[in-house]
Every structure is written in C-alpha cells, then in structure tokens.
Amino acid sequence: MINMVPKRVFLTKGVGRHKYQLKSFEEALRKAGVAQQNLVQVSSILPPKCKIISREKGLAQLTPGEICFCVMARADTNEHGRLVASSVGIAVPKDTKKWGYLSEVHGHGMNRAEAADMSEDLAAGMLGTTLGLEVDPDKAWSEKEQVYKSSGLIIRTSNVTQAARGQKDLWTTTVAIAMFLFD
C-alpha cells in the first residue's frame, strides 16, 4: 500500500475570460500557474505536519503532465456584471500532530472580502469542532476568529481568494486552489 500523505501545500488563484466556458476555466488555471497539471480534486483535510510554502516555491516543483491533488474552489458566470468569487480557506492547529482543514467557497454575488472571510470561517469552524471548540455560528468572523486564536488550539487561518465581474459576451471563471506536493 502506498502512503500518499502530502508534505507541502501552496495556495494559488486565477481568473479567466473567454467566449467558451471551458476555455475560460483553462485561462483561470493558466493564471494560477497550474494549467499544465492533471488536477485531481480531494476533500478538505490538511495533513499533520504539512508545510505551507510560497506559490513561487510550489510552482517551481511541478512537472507538466503531473497528476496533482488539490482542493479547488471554482465559480463561473456568463452574466454581464455578475460578481463571482472563489476562495480556499485554511486552518492550522497548534499541535502539528493533528490535522487541519481547508474549505472551499464557490461564490456568486460575493465580493473578495466576503468570500475570504467565509472560507476562513468555514475552515476554522471545522477544525474548531474537531478540537472541541463550540463557537456561536451567528457571530461575525472577526469575533469567532478571536475566540479560535485565543483558545491556543488554532495557530493560524488564512485564505487565497479570487473575485471578478462577468463581462458582456464572455464567460468569466475564478479559481482558488490549494495544491498538495509529495516528497
């Protein structure tokens, strides 16, 4: 049995526009730097001891045609003026022996800040409940963030977010991606 636990992860994003939806998606992947990869979407667990590295370091480690596992958020529109946003949030536990969480937001009608806050909120909420933290879901993210961080159980949260407005006669696609890397 092969042990496939990623050792590193990096965050990337992009926006694409084209007459055809598929080409718009491909353009977004190109802007994110991962169009030459074969992407396999996985669920949202950040493995224990998985190091977050920079986009530049991560992209430099990719080989064209490589099968890559990722957590991806994607939003598309062909409506002029419609706002779309994609965001991946990440929550890292203080205890490096425990797993963290990634979350995806595929937003329509959300701006960048709203999608970013929601993705961090979701990731922290999933990790928090795993660690036994119960936080009022009706509180604003800024209030919940303080509770999570002051607990000493969650060391940090962050996100990668791409937002864009639809343009006339074009598909607009946003992507936000957490790319896993293996040794």
Secondary structure, 3 states (H helix, E strand, C coil): CCCCCCCEEEEEEEEEEECCHHHHHHHHHHHHCCCCCEEEECCCEECCCCEECCHHHHHHCCCCCCEEEEEEEEEEECCCCCEEEEEEEEEEECCCCCCEEEEEEEEECCCHHHHHHHHHHHHHHHHHHHCCCCCCCCCCHHHHHHHHHHCCCEEEEEEEEEEEECCCCCEEEEEEEEEEECC
